[in-house]
Amino acid sequence: MTSPPRVVLLHGLWMPALSMGLLGRRLRAAGFATVAPAWWPRRDGVAVSAARLHDELGDGPSLFVGHSLGGRLALALAALRDGRPCRVVALGTPFLGSLAGQRLDRVAPGHWLLERAAPDVTMASTGELPGSIELGVVAGTRPLGLGRLVTRVAGPSDGTVRVDETRHPGVTEWLALRETHLSLLASWRVASACAGFLQEGKFPVKLHDL
C-alpha cells in the first residue's frame, strides 16, 4: 500500500505550530500526510532553522506549505533538497520584504520583537529558484490586520503583507484571494488551492473566480 505524500507545514513569525492545525486537517482529508514542526524565527532566523529542520526531517519530504515568514523557510528547505523536485506553497509571504516589518524594525520595541528574524522579514529574497522547485503563492487581499492598524500599511494587502510584496520573480503560479493574513490559515479556498498545487503544480482554475 502506497503511503500518502507528506507535506511539511511551517508556521509564521510569532505563531505556534498549532496555527497550522486546521489547514493540516483539510490537507489530510485531501489525501496527504502532514507534519508541522515548531521553529523559532526570532531566535534562529530562516537559514539556521532550515538547516536544522533539514537534518531533522531527512530527505523524505518534497512538499511544503508555509504561512507568512514560514513561506520563506519552506523555500529555503526545498533549496536544500539537492535538486530533487519540490513543490512549495507560500501563503501571504513577503518575498520582496515587508514594509510593515521595516517600519517595526526602526523602533527599539519592534526590533526586539523581530530579533534574528529581522533580515528575513525586512529584506527581499528574490534569488533565482532552482528548476527543481515549483512555487505557488497565495496572496490575501482583505486589508484587516496588524500591519494596517499599527504600521499603516497602504495599498492592496491582507492587512499585514502587501500584495506586491508576495510576488517572487520565480513564482510558478500566483493567486489572490479575498482573505486576511490570518484567515489564509482558516479558509477552505486556501486549503483547496494548496491541495491543488501540491498535487498538480497549479492552482484549481475555479478558485480564480471566487
Secondary structure as UniProt FT lines:
FT   STRAND          6..10
FT   TURN            13..14
FT   HELIX           17..20
FT   HELIX           21..29
FT   TURN            30..31
FT   STRAND          33..35
FT   HELIX           41..57
FT   TURN            58..59
FT   STRAND          63..67
FT   HELIX           69..79
FT   TURN            82..83
FT   STRAND          86..91
FT   TURN            95..96
FT   HELIX           99..105
FT   HELIX           108..114
FT   HELIX           115..117
FT   HELIX           118..122
FT   TURN            131..132
FT   STRAND          133..140
FT   HELIX           146..150
FT   HELIX           163..166
FT   TURN            169..170
FT   STRAND          173..177
FT   TURN            181..182
FT   HELIX           183..185
FT   HELIX           188..200
FT   HELIX           205..209
//
